[in-house]
Amino acid sequence: MEHVVVIGSGLAGLTSAILIARQGLRVTVLEKDEISAAPRTAGSWVRPGVGQGSQTHSFLALSSEILREEAPDLLAAVHAAGVVDVVAPLQVDGSPEPARPVFDRRLAYEHVLKEKALLETNIEFRPGAMVIALVAERSTSVPHVRGVEVRGAGGETCLVHADLVIDASGRKSPGRRMLEQIGAAPMPEEAHRCDLQYLTRWYRLDDGCAFPNRAAPVRGRSWFGSFLLCAAGDRQFSISLVLSVEDPLRHALREPAVFDRFVASVPRLAEWLNLASATDDPIPFAGIENRRRELVNADGPIVARYLLVGDSAMHTNPTLGRGTSLAFRQAQFVARHIATALAEPDNFCAAFAKWLRQDIGFWFDSQVFADAELCERLRALAREEELPALSHQGRLGLAMQMLAPHDPRIACQGARIFQMLSKPTDVLADETTGRAINEFLAKNPGLTEPREGASRALLVASQHG
Ligand SMILES: Cc1cc2nc3c(=O)[nH]c(=O)nc-3n(C[C@H](O)[C@H](O)[C@H](O)COP(=O)(O)OP(=O)(O)OC[C@H]3O[C@@H](n4cnc5c(N)ncnc54)[C@H](O)[C@@H]3O)c2cc1C
């Protein structure tokens, strides 16, 4: 039986492993972290390999759709553990109802997938196994990867043979270094920095309390950036604030009292805060970027029998929560074409790269564009300068948000774009929607984003007080 090695047991690695194992192949998952049996709260589950593990996650309808298509039992399991979004209107024109998005802690969602992976007879899971190098044969025009070198928790090393290596080792993939070591041509890479700071605080409902409504996620814009509240399994919810890394307010907001002062100043958030107690202090996350790595250059593939899947191939600033859907889409493609990936490894590397650009490249490119605008606006807020004018795309998006509460069709189309089920061009091609948006924009030439909550001055004063 042919053998596939997966580097990393994050969401991309576990999903790839399960889908490939179910095609009848033997799969070994190598994970550098020592992963214990996991209690659901992140505070008691140490997972250094997943830096974003404690940040808010929402799992969009596209990720649920892919699980439904490929492995409905996985969708049922993540739905059972988390909170299913039953509010977002996603069905258009009599089309089938898409699988519902789900909210949960990142590590809890991963735990569900890991439990499923452990039930697969074709999967061997090796925690505490860090991949340090690739093993390749050089008799071919580009290196063909034939295995990996692994360092165990005690420092011992060993080689693991593979017919295909899937690098699902996340944003900080050692792929570039490992490819250099086997003599591959430099890996083409594109990176766009996002000077954003995330601050996330977790809460648990007090005894006898229930979530105040089913309207989560609660999204909005503050006077310094934006906020997001998402429910999660086990009576938990998180609130994340996003602001510029330049904003001095980021220091004040790390103080739990100042963070909650802001939350209490937004009635839509305060109604949740009043029913719960915090379980953590605000957890910061920065160093965000949109990065795409490719294994093909102008001359063709630079390597064979080695693929990047998930964040290692493409990761996006998480403001729009696209990472898991992008990762699952890649895992789905590789699993569906696994026979070709093994039989024609050079051709497959090129075909996968082409598909990545054509199928999901749009979501990466649109994120890069939106983030450049977002970062510029948050920087202006941080410097207390006048906001730059919104781009045409920014105005279209804002118009859809403002029309949604009054127009169910636009609400549905907006939700479908957000959930990655439709592209904006598909929606704007709809004559009625296009006309409604254009009329709204014509009537509101100076459109500005509504902002909520305590002012900067009030928050700074509360820090000193
Ligand atoms: C702040 C933040 C918020 C986010 N919010 C969302 C959201 O709301 N919705 C969403 O869909 N996505 C979100 N994402 C992205 C999402 O977390 C990822 O896209 C998704 O988890 C897929 O990641 P992955 O499996 O590719 O990598 P990871 O989750 O990073 O997993 C990589 C794994 O590889 C292991 N590893 C690394 N190197 C080695 C090695 N050499 N040997 C062995 N193992 C190794 C690591 O320990 C880890 O287990 C967010 C990301 C960030 C940063």
Ligand as a Chemical Component Dictionary entry (heavy atoms), coordinates in Angstrom:
data_LIG
# 
_chem_comp.id                   LIG 
_chem_comp.type                 NON-POLYMER 
_chem_comp.pdbx_formal_charge   0 
_chem_comp.three_letter_code    LIG 
# 
loop_
_chem_comp_atom.comp_id 
_chem_comp_atom.atom_id 
_chem_comp_atom.alt_atom_id 
_chem_comp_atom.type_symbol 
_chem_comp_atom.charge 
_chem_comp_atom.model_Cartn_x 
_chem_comp_atom.model_Cartn_y 
_chem_comp_atom.model_Cartn_z 
_chem_comp_atom.pdbx_ordinal 
LIG C1  C1  C 0 -5.465  35.131 14.827 1  
LIG C2  C2  C 0 -6.020  34.090 13.888 2  
LIG C3  C3  C 0 -7.391  33.878 13.822 3  
LIG C4  C4  C 0 -7.919  32.969 12.905 4  
LIG N1  N1  N 0 -9.266  32.858 12.784 5  
LIG C5  C5  C 0 -9.786  32.027 11.863 6  
LIG C6  C6  C 0 -11.190 31.891 11.699 7  
LIG O1  O1  O 0 -11.988 32.559 12.354 8  
LIG N2  N2  N 0 -11.643 31.009 10.780 9  
LIG C7  C7  C 0 -10.797 30.252 10.014 10 
LIG O2  O2  O 0 -11.258 29.460 9.204  11 
LIG N3  N3  N 0 -9.468  30.367 10.145 12 
LIG C8  C8  C 0 -8.939  31.222 11.033 13 
LIG N4  N4  N 0 -7.583  31.308 11.179 14 
LIG C9  C9  C 0 -6.716  30.444 10.352 15 
LIG C10 C10 C 0 -6.786  29.006 10.819 16 
LIG O3  O3  O 0 -6.370  28.869 12.153 17 
LIG C11 C11 C 0 -5.920  28.131 9.902  18 
LIG O4  O4  O 0 -6.082  28.527 8.587  19 
LIG C12 C12 C 0 -6.340  26.691 9.990  20 
LIG O5  O5  O 0 -6.268  26.274 11.311 21 
LIG C13 C13 C 0 -5.480  25.773 9.118  22 
LIG O6  O6  O 0 -4.197  25.777 9.619  23 
LIG P1  P1  P 0 -3.152  24.621 9.272  24 
LIG O7  O7  O 0 -3.690  23.299 9.690  25 
LIG O8  O8  O 0 -2.705  24.777 7.878  26 
LIG O9  O9  O 0 -1.918  25.028 10.198 27 
LIG P2  P2  P 0 -1.808  25.028 11.795 28 
LIG O10 O10 O 0 -3.109  25.080 12.429 29 
LIG O11 O11 O 0 -0.830  26.098 12.119 30 
LIG O12 O12 O 0 -1.173  23.619 12.118 31 
LIG C14 C14 C 0 0.164   23.313 11.776 32 
LIG C15 C15 C 0 0.581   22.084 12.568 33 
LIG O13 O13 O 0 1.855   21.650 12.116 34 
LIG C16 C16 C 0 2.676   21.357 13.246 35 
LIG N5  N5  N 0 4.080   21.505 12.814 36 
LIG C17 C17 C 0 4.716   22.650 12.460 37 
LIG N6  N6  N 0 5.986   22.384 12.072 38 
LIG C18 C18 C 0 6.142   21.036 12.186 39 
LIG C19 C19 C 0 7.231   20.162 11.942 40 
LIG N7  N7  N 0 8.425   20.608 11.468 41 
LIG N8  N8  N 0 7.066   18.836 12.179 42 
LIG C20 C20 C 0 5.865   18.359 12.645 43 
LIG N9  N9  N 0 4.816   19.153 12.913 44 
LIG C21 C21 C 0 4.937   20.476 12.657 45 
LIG C22 C22 C 0 2.220   22.369 14.281 46 
LIG O14 O14 O 0 2.574   21.977 15.590 47 
LIG C23 C23 C 0 0.719   22.358 14.064 48 
LIG O15 O15 O 0 0.102   21.318 14.765 49 
LIG C24 C24 C 0 -7.036  32.218 12.075 50 
LIG C25 C25 C 0 -5.667  32.409 12.154 51 
LIG C26 C26 C 0 -5.158  33.358 13.023 52 
LIG C27 C27 C 0 -3.671  33.587 13.010 53 
# 
loop_
_chem_comp_bond.comp_id 
_chem_comp_bond.atom_id_1 
_chem_comp_bond.atom_id_2 
_chem_comp_bond.value_order 
_chem_comp_bond.pdbx_ordinal 
LIG C1  C2  SING 1  
LIG C2  C3  SING 2  
LIG C2  C26 DOUB 3  
LIG C3  C4  DOUB 4  
LIG C4  N1  SING 5  
LIG C4  C24 SING 6  
LIG N1  C5  DOUB 7  
LIG C5  C6  SING 8  
LIG C5  C8  SING 9  
LIG C6  O1  DOUB 10 
LIG C6  N2  SING 11 
LIG N2  C7  SING 12 
LIG C7  O2  DOUB 13 
LIG C7  N3  SING 14 
LIG N3  C8  DOUB 15 
LIG C8  N4  SING 16 
LIG N4  C9  SING 17 
LIG N4  C24 SING 18 
LIG C9  C10 SING 19 
LIG C10 O3  SING 20 
LIG C10 C11 SING 21 
LIG C11 O4  SING 22 
LIG C11 C12 SING 23 
LIG C12 O5  SING 24 
LIG C12 C13 SING 25 
LIG C13 O6  SING 26 
LIG O6  P1  SING 27 
LIG P1  O7  DOUB 28 
LIG P1  O8  SING 29 
LIG P1  O9  SING 30 
LIG O9  P2  SING 31 
LIG P2  O10 DOUB 32 
LIG P2  O11 SING 33 
LIG P2  O12 SING 34 
LIG O12 C14 SING 35 
LIG C14 C15 SING 36 
LIG C15 O13 SING 37 
LIG C15 C23 SING 38 
LIG O13 C16 SING 39 
LIG C16 N5  SING 40 
LIG C16 C22 SING 41 
LIG N5  C17 SING 42 
LIG N5  C21 SING 43 
LIG C17 N6  DOUB 44 
LIG N6  C18 SING 45 
LIG C18 C19 SING 46 
LIG C18 C21 DOUB 47 
LIG C19 N7  SING 48 
LIG C19 N8  DOUB 49 
LIG N8  C20 SING 50 
LIG C20 N9  DOUB 51 
LIG N9  C21 SING 52 
LIG C22 O14 SING 53 
LIG C22 C23 SING 54 
LIG C23 O15 SING 55 
LIG C24 C25 DOUB 56 
LIG C25 C26 SING 57 
LIG C26 C27 SING 58 
# 
